[in-house]
């Protein structure tokens, strides 16, 4: 099929951990405009147009939305730790640029599908004893507050009938590359790299810490599922299903699958990090479950998916 006859999808954050894999998955059935502030290389995919630039720049937003898109998948963000370190930048990118981007995509009048990568950070900390679809939002980090703001903007624009929007609250996604990410939860990915390499690692949480996790492999499939969904919830937002993983069990399973020694991982809990990322209670997502969203299914499969992509 000719590129100009394929459904056109705009992906922001296309150079990131999830974005790169998503663009490659979409390129089989869509023409894709991929954008990020870092250099992009999709030269082996003729149906992908890569545009590098900063979402703060109105000229970039004009360029990437010049062609009407059937769908926008908005992954670009200033994440947790980085948002706390530079509040002004985070507000400009996470809120101002996000709203401007959505407005520009909607301006063609074709009611594009908009999928927004929100976060479980909207729930804040400490979390209640159980989280479900009725849990109120009480973000503590700027990052979580910004995500909640954009969720509401997408819901508003959907009510106005100018987009068909859905915000997906993502859990921890593993295993991200070993590189500065600005994420206080980076240890959840770093442990995969360390144990695979047979290297020691000190984790900033206790062995009993509990975390909600999802592999990139499954997330990319869930984002594509969201594009096709026709029966969205009325409030245009969902918490994605995630495995609730105990840190000691995760270390043991990574060690088993990599043939290394689990004692390479030691624990030095940081109370703030444990509270934010290691005290996640049982999670119920009946609305997402009913719409056929799913997690990896088991700790063994989650670890296998993550290791396969290191």
N, C-alpha and C positions, 0 to 999 in steps of 0.2 A: 504494500500500500504506500502511495506517495506520502511524503512527510506532511505536505500541506493539507492532506485529507485526514490525518490522525488527530484525535482529540488533543488539545494543547494544554499542558500542565506547567505551572510556574512553581519552582521549588526554591525556597530561600534556605540558607544554611547548607547549601548543596556540597560544600567542601568539608562538612563535619562528619563525624563518626557514623551517624545515621543517614545523613544526607547523601553521601557518596553511594552507599548501598541502595538507597531508595531510587536515586536517579537511574542507576543501572537496571533496577528491576522495572521501572516505569518505561524505559526506552524501548522495550519490546513492543509496546502497544500504544505509545503516545509520542507526540512531539513534545520536547521538554525544553523550557528555558530554565537554566540552572544559574543561581547567583550566590555569591559569598564574598566576604571581604578579603579572603585569601585566594591565591591562584588556583584555578580549576583546570583539570585535564580530563576532558571527555572526548578527546580527538578521535578515538576509535568508534564513536557512536555518532553516525551522521544525522540522527534526528534530535541531537542535543545541542542547543546553543548556550554557550557559557558566557556569562557577563560578570566580570569582577568589579566590585565597588562596595561602598558603604551605604547601608540603608538610611543613614542620616541625610544623604545627599538627595534632594528632590529630583535632580536630573537622573540619578540611577532608578528611582522609583518610576519616573516617566518612561525610561527606556525599557524596563522589564515588564511594564504593563501596557506598552504601546499596542501590542497585539492582544486582542481579547483572549482570555484563557477560559477553558472549560472548568479548570480547577486551580486553586492555589493551595499548596501545602507549606505552611509557614513554620519552619524549624528554627530560624535564626534567633539568637538570644544572647544576652549577657548573663551568664549563669550565676548561681548563688554567691560564692565567695567573691567573684569579680564584681558582682553588683553591689555588694557591701563595701568593697574597696573604692569604687568609683560610682557613687549614687547618681551623679548628674548624667554620666554616660549611659548608665543602665536605664534611667528614666527616658532618655531620648530614644534609645534603641527599642527597649522592651515595650514601651507604651506609645510614645509619639510616633515613631517610625512604623510600628505595627498598625496603628490606626490609619495612618496616611496610606500605607500599602493596601490595606483592605478597602479603603475608600476608592483608591485608584483602580483596583481590580474590578470594583463594582460599577465604576463610572461608565463602562461600555453598555450597561443595561441588559446584559445577558444572564444575570443572576448566577454567577459562578459558584461552584462548590468550593468552600473554604474549610480546610482542615488545619486546626491550630494545635501545635504541640504545647499543651499546658503541663502542669506538674502537680504531683502530690504535695508539693510545698504550699499549695493553697490551704491545706488543712492546718498548717502551723505545728507548733510543739509547745507543751506536751500534748500528745494525742489522747483521745479518750480510750477506754478499754476495748472498743470495737469501732471500726470505721465501715460505713456503708453508704448507700446512695442518699441518705438523709442527714449525714454528718455536716454540720455547718462549717463554713470557711472561716478560719481564724489565723491567717498567715502572720508569721513573725518576721520572716526575712523580706527584704525589699523584692527579691526575686519572686517569692510566692504572691506578694501583693500585686506586683505587676501582672503576673499571669492571671490572677483573679479579675483585674481590671479589663484585660483584653478578652477574657471569657465573656464578660458582660457586654462589651462592645460587639462581639460577634453575635451574641444572643439578640441584642438590640437591632443590629443590621438584618438579622434573619427575620425578626418580627416585622421589620419594615418591608420585607420582601425583596431586598436588593441583592442578597446573597443567600446561599443555602449552607449555613455554617454548622460546624461541629467541633467543639473543643475536647481534646482527649487528654486526660490527666495521666501523665507517664510516671511510672515508678523508676527505680534505679535501672539503668540499661547497661548490660555488661557484654563483653569486656572491652572498654574503651582503650585506645592506644596509650602507650606510655609517653605522655607529653603534657605540658602545662595546660590545664583545662579551666582553671578558675573554679573548679567544683570541690567543695569540701567532702563530697562523697567519693572522691577519686580512689580511695583505698579499696572500694568494692571491685574495681577493675584491676588495680595494681596487684592484688593478691593472686590473680590468675597468672599474670606475667612473671611474678617472682617465683611461684611454685613451679611453673613450667620450666623456668631457667635453673631451678635448684638453688635459688638464692634466698637468703633470709629476708623477712619483712616484719616490721613491728606495726601492728594494727591499732588504730586509735579508739577501738571499742573492745568490749569484753567478749569472751567466747559465747556468752549467752545472748549477745545482741541479736535482735530480730530485724530483718530488712525485707522490703518488698522489691523483688527483682524480676526482670524480663530480659531475654536475650535480644540482641539486635536482629537476629534472623527472624524471630517471631514478630517483633515490632514492625519490621518492614512489611510483612504480610498483613498485619492489622491496619496499617496506614492505607494500604491498597484496598482492604475490605471497607474501610471508612469511605473511600471515594465512591464505592458502588452502592453504599447503603441508601435506601429510599425511605426508611421509617425511623427517622431520627427522634430522640426524646424531645419533648416540648420545650425544654429549657436549653437545648442545643449544646449539652455538655455531658460527658461520661467519664467515670473513673475506670481506667483499663484494668482488667484482671491481672494479678501478679502473684507469683509464688511468695509466700512468707517463709523466709529462710533464716535459720539460726547460724550465726557466724561460724561457730565451731564445726557444725555439720558441713557448711560450705567448704571450709578449709580441708576437712577430711575427704570430701568427694573430689575436690581438685587434686589433692595429693594422690588419691587412688587412681584417677584417670591419667595422671601424668607420671605415675610411678616414682613420686618423690616422697619425702618425709614430712608429715604434717607438722612436726615440731620446728620446722623452719619458720613457721608463723608464731610470733609471740604477741602478747597483748599488753598495751599500755593505755587504758581507757582515758580519753579526754571527755570530761563530763558534758561539755557542750555538744561535741560530735555524737556522743552516745545518745544524748537526749534527742537530737535532730534526726539521726540516721540509724540508730541502733535500738530504738524503742518503739518499733512499729507493730501495732497489735493485729489480731485477726482482721482480715479484710473481706468484705462481702460486696460483690458487684453484680447484683441480679439484673439490673437494666442492661449492662454490657453483655452479660452472659446470655440474656434472652435475645440479643441481637447478634449472637454468634461470634463475639469477640472471645479470645481465650489467651491463656498464658502457656508456658512451655510444657506444663503437665506434670513434671516431676523434677526434683533436684538433679537427678542423673542426666536428664535430657537438657536441662538448662545449662549445666556445666559443659556437656558435650557440644552444644550449640556455640557457647562462648569460646571454648578452646579451638574449635574448628576455624574460627575467624581471626585468631591472633596472628 
